[in-house]
Amino acid sequence: MERLDRVTVPPPDEAATRAAREAGLGVYLRAFRARHGDDGRALRLPARRSLPLLLLAGAGLVVPALATRWAGPGLGVPLLLVPFGALGWFLWHAFRTPAPRALRPGEYVYLYERGLVCPGEGGAVPRAVPWRAVTAMHQDVTRTSVNGAYTGTHYAYRLLTGGQRPGVTVGGFLDEERVARPADSQIRELAQIVLDETVRRALQPAVTALEAGERVAFGEVALDGAGLVLPSGTAPWERVRGCEWRGDGLVVVRTTGAGRWAREAKDIPDFPVFWALVKELFPQAREFRR
């Protein structure tokens, strides 16, 4: 679980304040513990510690056994102290409460009245992201597990702004089963703000377009009052037999006959708006969330 109470996010420095002012972001509101970057590499999941543990445990069994077989118990028994001593040191070092450390600029985000500021790494200029400049949002919320056991949830929200600059991805990793309250998780708070801003930006224009008889595109799929426009052709709503947002993040549409279309929610731009419209136009749409 993220230890949010051990490290304080520094206040906006002069560079971040200047970037916010030049972008017209308005009043500074607060900071969030959240990673950010121009692509998903800045949001890698925490490294697993299971492999070193397994190697040390294996050495603790194999090395003394071989030494005993080849040189007798006089050598094998003392050798037990080496791998098991190393294993004990590693366990203590890996799982002890870490000392407070200064956060890197890539580990926090500033929220302003009209957008975000992502501090620059290595002296780079901070990146201001006005909400008005966001053209699309891709969300990726993935529950991870090891050997069937839940280990945490990875959040990533990619904000596309058009032009020559790449989008900005904000996100983080959280063990939701060990977080007492949603307010304890800063990444979930920031995620909700991103979702709210996406709906505020894109929902009403989409509804207005639908009411005017127009199509609203979400990447390779589009919606209108008559049906779903898929890459394979238009599927009138009366031919749609099922529309599901599954727990694994996959959106599946089934039509009369053998028709089937499936895409991951993260590949559908402005997915919260897309799904809200689907449920309005096709009330039988079902959602299975884990």
C-alpha positions in Angstrom: 0.0 0.0 0.0 1.2 3.5 -0.7 2.6 5.2 2.5 1.0 8.5 2.0 1.6 9.8 5.5 5.4 9.6 5.5 6.3 12.0 2.7 5.0 15.5 2.1 4.6 16.9 -1.4 6.5 20.1 -1.7 4.5 23.2 -2.6 4.6 24.5 -6.2 7.9 26.2 -6.9 8.5 29.2 -9.1 8.6 27.2 -12.3 5.4 25.3 -11.6 3.7 28.6 -10.7 4.9 30.2 -13.9 3.7 27.3 -16.0 0.2 27.5 -14.4 0.0 31.2 -14.8 1.0 31.1 -18.5 -1.5 28.4 -19.2 -4.3 30.3 -17.4 -5.0 27.6 -14.9 -6.2 29.9 -12.2 -6.0 29.3 -8.4 -3.8 26.5 -7.0 -5.9 24.0 -5.1 -3.8 21.1 -3.9 -1.1 18.5 -4.6 -1.6 14.8 -5.2 0.8 11.9 -4.7 0.6 10.4 -8.2 3.0 9.5 -10.9 3.1 11.2 -14.3 4.9 11.0 -17.5 4.6 11.4 -21.3 4.0 7.6 -21.6 3.2 4.6 -19.5 6.8 3.9 -18.7 6.6 6.4 -15.9 3.9 4.4 -14.3 5.4 1.0 -14.0 4.1 -1.3 -11.4 6.3 -1.8 -8.2 9.0 -4.4 -8.6 8.2 -7.8 -7.1 10.5 -9.1 -4.4 9.5 -12.7 -4.7 12.3 -13.8 -7.1 15.2 -12.8 -4.8 13.4 -14.4 -1.9 13.0 -17.7 -3.8 16.6 -17.7 -4.9 17.9 -17.1 -1.4 15.6 -19.8 0.0 16.8 -22.2 -2.6 20.4 -21.5 -1.9 19.7 -22.0 1.8 18.7 -25.6 1.1 20.9 -26.6 -1.8 24.3 -25.2 -0.7 24.4 -26.9 2.7 23.1 -30.2 1.3 25.8 -30.2 -1.4 28.5 -29.3 1.1 27.4 -32.0 3.5 27.4 -34.6 0.7 30.8 -33.6 -0.6 32.7 -32.5 2.6 30.7 -33.9 5.5 28.5 -32.2 8.1 31.5 -30.3 9.5 31.3 -28.0 6.5 27.6 -28.2 5.6 26.2 -27.1 9.0 28.2 -23.9 9.2 27.3 -23.1 5.6 23.7 -22.9 6.7 24.5 -19.6 8.4 25.5 -17.9 5.1 22.3 -18.2 3.0 19.9 -18.1 5.9 21.7 -15.1 7.3 21.5 -13.4 3.9 17.8 -14.3 3.7 17.1 -12.9 7.1 18.9 -9.6 6.2 17.0 -9.3 2.9 13.7 -9.9 4.7 14.5 -7.3 7.3 15.7 -4.8 4.7 12.8 -5.4 2.2 9.9 -5.2 4.6 11.0 -2.8 7.2 9.3 0.6 7.2 11.3 2.8 4.9 12.9 6.0 6.0 11.2 9.2 4.7 12.7 10.4 1.5 12.2 13.4 -0.8 9.7 12.8 -3.6 10.9 13.1 -7.1 9.1 15.5 -9.4 7.6 12.6 -11.3 5.8 11.4 -8.2 3.4 14.3 -7.6 0.9 16.4 -9.5 -0.5 19.9 -8.8 -4.2 20.6 -9.2 -5.3 24.1 -10.2 -8.7 25.5 -10.8 -8.6 24.9 -14.5 -6.1 22.1 -15.0 -3.0 20.2 -13.8 0.7 20.9 -13.6 3.2 18.0 -13.8 6.6 19.1 -12.5 9.5 18.4 -14.7 12.2 15.8 -14.0 15.9 16.7 -14.0 15.3 20.5 -14.3 12.8 20.1 -17.2 10.1 22.7 -17.6 6.9 21.7 -15.8 4.0 20.6 -18.1 0.8 22.5 -17.7 -2.4 20.6 -18.9 -5.4 22.9 -19.1 -8.7 21.0 -19.0 -9.9 23.0 -22.0 -6.9 21.6 -24.0 -7.7 17.9 -23.4 -9.1 16.4 -26.5 -9.5 12.8 -25.3 -8.9 10.7 -22.2 -8.0 7.0 -22.1 -8.4 5.2 -18.8 -6.7 2.0 -17.8 -7.7 0.5 -14.4 -6.2 -3.0 -14.0 -6.4 -5.3 -11.0 -3.2 -7.4 -10.7 -2.7 -10.7 -9.1 0.1 -13.2 -8.5 -0.8 -16.9 -8.4 -4.5 -15.9 -8.1 -4.0 -13.6 -5.1 -4.9 -9.9 -5.5 -1.8 -7.7 -5.2 -3.1 -4.2 -6.2 -4.7 -2.0 -8.7 -2.9 -0.1 -11.4 -4.5 3.3 -12.4 -3.4 5.2 -15.5 -5.2 8.1 -17.2 -3.8 9.3 -20.4 -4.8 12.9 -21.3 -4.4 13.8 -25.0 -4.0 17.4 -25.9 -3.4 17.3 -29.7 -0.7 19.1 -31.5 3.0 18.0 -31.6 3.4 17.2 -27.9 2.5 13.8 -26.6 -0.2 13.2 -24.1 0.4 13.2 -20.3 -0.4 10.0 -18.3 -1.1 10.3 -14.6 -1.7 7.3 -12.3 -0.4 5.1 -9.6 -0.6 1.7 -7.9 -2.7 0.9 -4.9 -3.6 -2.1 -2.8 -7.3 -1.3 -2.4 -8.0 -4.2 0.0 -5.7 -2.5 2.6 -6.9 1.0 2.2 -9.5 1.8 4.9 -11.3 4.6 3.1 -11.4 5.9 -0.5 -10.2 9.3 0.9 -7.0 7.6 2.0 -6.0 7.1 -1.6 -4.8 10.2 -3.4 -4.7 8.4 -6.8 -8.3 7.6 -6.5 -9.2 11.1 -5.6 -7.2 12.4 -8.6 -8.8 9.8 -10.8 -12.3 10.9 -9.9 -11.3 14.5 -10.8 -10.1 13.4 -14.2 -13.3 11.4 -14.8 -15.5 14.4 -13.7 -13.6 16.8 -16.0 -13.9 14.3 -18.9 -17.7 14.0 -18.4 -18.0 17.8 -18.0 -16.0 18.4 -21.2 -17.5 15.8 -23.5 -20.9 14.6 -22.3 -23.1 17.6 -23.1 -21.7 18.1 -26.6 -22.2 14.4 -27.3 -25.8 14.5 -26.1 -26.5 17.6 -28.2 -25.1 15.9 -31.3 -27.2 12.8 -30.7 -30.3 14.9 -30.3 -29.5 16.6 -33.6 -29.4 13.2 -35.3 -25.6 13.2 -35.6 -23.1 10.5 -34.9 -20.7 10.7 -32.0 -17.3 8.9 -32.6 -15.2 7.3 -29.9 -12.2 6.0 -31.9 -13.2 3.2 -34.2 -16.8 3.0 -32.8 -19.5 5.5 -33.1 -23.0 6.0 -31.7 -26.2 7.5 -33.0 -29.9 7.2 -32.3 -30.2 4.3 -34.7 -27.5 2.1 -33.5 -23.8 1.3 -33.0 -21.4 2.0 -35.9 -18.7 -0.7 -35.7 -15.8 -1.3 -38.0 -17.7 -4.1 -39.6 -20.8 -2.0 -40.2 -23.8 -0.4 -38.5 -25.7 -2.5 -35.9 -29.2 -1.1 -35.3 -30.1 -1.1 -31.6 -32.9 -3.6 -32.3 -30.2 -6.1 -33.5 -28.0 -5.6 -30.5 -28.5 -8.7 -28.2 -25.9 -7.8 -25.5 -23.5 -5.1 -24.5 -21.3 -5.7 -21.5 -18.4 -4.0 -19.7 -16.7 -7.0 -18.2 -14.6 -7.1 -15.0 -11.4 -7.7 -17.1 -11.9 -4.3 -18.8 -13.2 -5.8 -22.0 -16.3 -4.2 -23.7 -18.2 -6.8 -25.7 -21.1 -6.1 -28.1 -23.1 -9.0 -29.5 -25.6 -8.7 -32.4 -28.2 -10.9 -34.0 -26.4 -13.8 -35.7 -22.7 -14.4 -35.1 -21.8 -10.7 -34.8 -19.4 -9.8 -32.0 -17.2 -6.8 -31.4 -14.9 -6.5 -28.4 -12.4 -3.8 -27.4 -10.6 -3.0 -24.1 -12.1 0.0 -22.4 -8.7 1.7 -22.3 -8.7 1.8 -26.1 -12.0 3.7 -26.3 -11.4 7.5 -25.9 -13.5 9.2 -23.3 -14.8 5.9 -22.1 -17.0 7.2 -19.2 -18.9 9.3 -21.8 -19.2 6.4 -24.2 -20.5 4.1 -21.6 -23.0 6.6 -20.2 -24.5 7.1 -23.7 -24.6 3.4 -24.4 -26.6 2.8 -21.2 -29.0 5.6 -22.2 -29.5 4.3 -25.7 -29.4 0.6 -24.8 -30.7 0.2 -21.2 -30.0 -3.5 -21.2 -26.3 -2.8 -21.2 -24.6 -4.5 -18.2 -21.6 -3.8 -16.2 -19.5 -6.3 -14.3 -16.9 -4.6 -12.1 -14.4 -6.4 -9.8 
